[in-house]
Amino acid sequence: QLQASGGGLVQAGGSLRLSCAASGHSISTYYMAWFRQAPGKGREFVLVLSRSGGSTYYADFVQGRFTISRDNAKNTVYLQMNSLMPEDTAVYYCAGSPRTWIMYRDFNSYNYWGQGTQVTVSS
């Protein structure tokens, strides 16, 4: 089970850190990703951390503004978002997969999902 938190309302140019806490299983060797879904749109890949934690893959729109990290001791993944823009407004979901290989941009690749946390960026 994944529990996402940390969303809220922020002004453009501001920052937020989202958390995704896992329970019932260790995510230390999972692919861990964040997706988002804006009103009226489909679920969109944001970024993913590899199983080893050695690689991160980003959607083009991230452009160096977002980072993902994992704290194995806390069984938690974080999404640090800086330089937020109004177009970043969406519900953000964390997702995890224990598989050896996945198509990481495809939300169907992930076995576990958090419930989503709302991020609203005002202009």
Buried (B, 14 or more C-beta within 10 A) or exposed (E): EBBBBBBEEBEEEBEBEBBBBBEEBEBBEBBBBBBBBBEEEEBBBBBBBBBEBEEBBBBEBBEEBBBBBBEEEEBBBBBBBEEBEEEBBBBBBBBBBBEEEBEBBEBEBBEBBBEBBEBBBEE
